[in-house]
Amino acid sequence: MIKRLIGEAFLKVAGWRVDGERPPVDRYVIIAAPHTSNWDMPFMLAFAFIYDIPVKWMGKHTLFEGPKGTFFKWLGGMPIVRHRPGGVVGQMVEAFADNEALVLMVPAEGTRSHVDYWKSGFYHIARAADVPVVLSYLDFGKKVGGIGPALKMTGDITADMNKIRAFYAGKQGFRPENVGVIRLREEDVEDVLEHDASDPEELDRLAGSL
């Protein structure tokens, strides 16, 4: 209740409104876009507080060493070991398998600067774990943000990304010039659908840096 009040107060002062409903599922990957400035974080936290979504995020395992590790885990951090067999995708698939409720925030753009491709980690994790991708957004032009649809990733990457592109079309970031191209590098790789979707290490290679 306290977090919700904090979130509502923050958005009221900022003059923003909330759009959409809390996802009706307990296990999913959530992406937020467009990501163009440091202002995105407090707004995303405010919306998470209002929707009561216990978001988890990935961090290098060394970040969680010592006393600070407890704090970062309290903030929702999940330690990952990049060189572990199975890679990052494999570790997140295991996490979904081991938890009845898990909301994993994966940065699709990966940076606040303009990019020509989104990072595809969110796609491969969701598909391998058989969980939906929930689309959340911040539109600084209209001062509205919230939760969109929960989409199942089918393996037809272009068709899936067309739905994502349609949802985010016209939504304005804090710095519009930094909004990246909503496209995965895999869409330009002719044989990508021939890769084994059950092999986490191969998916890690395709996804690149998460």
C-alpha positions in Angstrom: 0.0 0.0 0.0 2.8 2.4 0.9 4.6 1.8 -2.4 1.4 2.3 -4.3 0.8 5.7 -2.6 4.4 6.7 -3.4 3.9 5.8 -7.0 0.6 7.6 -7.3 2.0 10.7 -5.6 5.0 10.8 -7.9 2.9 10.5 -11.1 0.3 13.1 -9.9 3.0 15.7 -9.3 4.5 14.9 -12.7 1.1 15.2 -14.3 1.0 11.7 -15.7 -1.8 9.2 -16.0 -1.9 5.4 -15.9 -3.0 3.2 -18.7 -3.7 -0.5 -18.8 -4.2 -3.3 -16.3 -1.9 -5.6 -14.3 -1.1 -8.7 -16.4 -3.3 -11.6 -15.6 -0.3 -14.0 -15.4 2.4 -14.5 -12.8 5.3 -15.6 -14.9 6.5 -13.4 -17.8 9.3 -11.3 -19.3 8.5 -7.6 -19.3 10.1 -5.0 -21.5 9.8 -1.2 -21.2 10.3 1.2 -24.1 11.3 3.6 -25.3 14.4 3.9 -23.0 16.1 7.3 -23.7 17.1 8.9 -20.4 17.8 8.4 -16.7 14.3 9.7 -16.0 12.9 6.4 -17.2 13.9 4.6 -14.1 11.9 6.6 -11.5 8.8 6.5 -13.8 9.1 2.8 -14.3 9.4 2.2 -10.6 6.4 4.4 -9.9 4.3 2.3 -12.3 5.7 -0.9 -10.8 4.6 0.3 -7.4 1.1 1.2 -8.6 0.6 -2.2 -10.4 2.2 -4.0 -7.5 4.6 -5.9 -9.8 7.6 -7.4 -8.1 10.1 -6.9 -10.9 13.3 -8.8 -11.0 16.4 -7.8 -13.0 19.7 -9.5 -14.0 23.0 -8.5 -12.7 26.6 -9.9 -12.9 27.2 -12.2 -9.9 30.0 -10.1 -8.6 27.6 -7.2 -8.0 26.0 -9.3 -5.2 29.1 -10.0 -3.2 29.4 -8.7 0.3 26.9 -6.6 2.3 25.7 -4.7 -0.9 24.5 -8.0 -2.3 21.7 -8.2 0.2 20.6 -4.7 -0.8 20.6 -5.4 -4.5 18.7 -8.6 -4.0 16.1 -6.6 -2.0 15.8 -4.3 -5.0 15.0 -7.3 -7.2 18.4 -8.3 -8.5 19.1 -11.8 -9.7 22.8 -12.8 -9.9 23.9 -14.4 -13.2 27.3 -16.1 -14.1 27.9 -15.3 -17.8 30.5 -18.1 -18.2 28.3 -20.8 -16.7 27.3 -23.6 -19.0 23.9 -22.7 -20.6 24.7 -19.0 -20.5 22.4 -16.3 -19.4 19.4 -17.6 -21.3 19.7 -21.0 -19.7 20.0 -19.5 -16.2 16.8 -17.5 -16.7 15.0 -20.4 -18.1 15.9 -22.4 -15.0 14.7 -19.5 -12.8 11.3 -19.5 -14.5 11.1 -23.3 -14.1 11.9 -23.0 -10.4 9.4 -20.2 -9.6 5.6 -20.2 -9.7 5.7 -16.4 -9.9 8.5 -14.4 -11.7 8.5 -11.1 -13.5 11.8 -10.6 -15.3 12.6 -7.1 -16.6 14.9 -7.3 -19.6 16.2 -4.2 -21.3 15.4 -4.5 -25.0 17.3 -1.5 -26.1 20.2 -2.0 -23.7 21.2 1.6 -23.7 19.7 5.2 -23.5 21.4 6.0 -26.8 20.0 5.4 -30.3 20.5 1.8 -31.5 19.9 0.2 -34.9 18.8 -3.1 -33.2 17.1 -4.2 -30.0 18.9 -6.8 -28.0 17.1 -10.1 -28.4 17.6 -11.6 -24.9 14.0 -10.9 -23.9 12.8 -12.9 -27.0 14.9 -16.0 -26.5 14.3 -16.2 -22.7 10.6 -15.9 -23.1 10.4 -18.4 -25.9 12.7 -21.0 -24.2 10.9 -20.6 -20.9 7.5 -20.7 -22.6 6.3 -17.5 -20.9 4.8 -14.4 -22.6 6.4 -11.0 -23.2 4.5 -8.2 -21.6 4.9 -4.8 -23.2 5.1 -1.8 -20.9 5.8 1.7 -22.0 6.4 5.4 -21.1 5.1 8.0 -23.5 6.6 11.4 -22.5 4.8 13.1 -25.3 1.3 12.3 -23.9 2.5 11.9 -20.3 1.0 8.4 -20.0 2.5 5.1 -19.3 1.5 1.6 -18.2 1.0 -2.0 -19.3 0.1 -3.3 -22.8 -0.6 -6.8 -24.1 1.0 -10.1 -23.1 2.3 -11.7 -26.3 3.4 -15.3 -26.9 6.6 -15.5 -28.9 5.9 -18.0 -31.7 9.3 -18.4 -33.3 8.2 -16.4 -36.3 10.5 -13.5 -35.3 9.4 -11.0 -37.9 5.7 -11.6 -37.2 6.2 -11.4 -33.5 8.2 -8.2 -33.8 5.6 -6.6 -36.1 3.1 -6.8 -33.2 5.7 -5.2 -30.9 6.5 -2.5 -33.5 2.8 -1.7 -33.9 2.3 -1.3 -30.1 5.2 1.1 -29.6 4.6 3.1 -32.8 4.3 6.8 -32.0 5.3 6.5 -28.3 7.7 9.2 -27.5 10.8 9.0 -25.2 12.1 11.7 -23.0 14.7 12.3 -25.7 12.9 11.4 -29.0 16.2 11.6 -31.0 17.5 8.6 -28.9 14.6 6.2 -29.7 16.1 3.1 -31.2 15.0 1.1 -34.2 12.6 -1.7 -33.0 14.2 -4.6 -34.8 16.2 -7.7 -33.9 19.4 -8.6 -35.6 18.0 -12.0 -36.1 15.4 -10.6 -38.5 18.3 -10.0 -40.9 19.7 -13.5 -40.5 18.2 -15.8 -43.1 18.8 -19.1 -41.2 17.9 -17.9 -37.7 14.8 -20.1 -37.6 16.9 -23.2 -38.2 18.7 -22.7 -34.9 17.7 -25.1 -32.1 15.4 -23.1 -29.7 16.1 -25.7 -27.0 19.8 -25.0 -26.9 20.4 -22.1 -24.4 24.0 -21.7 -25.3 23.1 -21.2 -29.0 20.4 -18.7 -28.0 23.0 -16.9 -25.9 25.1 -16.5 -28.9 22.2 -15.2 -31.0 21.1 -12.8 -28.3 24.6 -11.4 -27.7 24.9 -9.1 -24.7 21.8 -9.0 -22.7 
